[in-house]
Amino acid sequence: MLIRSIEKFLRQHDMPATKFGRLATHDPRFVFDLRNGRIPRRTTQERVEHFMNKYRECIHAT
């Protein structure tokens, strides 16, 4: 489930939900909406997963 992955990512990287939403989807309310039952499109889910993977790569590369 996407929200579980995002919540784990937020904890691991000590990132606020609004910052994550802005960076991943240009929507600061994205995570809050997911928490309230929003179901993202497949393309949005893929974009968010791609963002998290790229972010992890950048963090581990430094």
Secondary structure, DSSP 4 states (H G I P E B T S, - for coil): -HHHHHHHHHHHHT--HHHHHHHHHS-TTHHHHHHTT----HHHHHHHHHHHHHHHHHHHH-
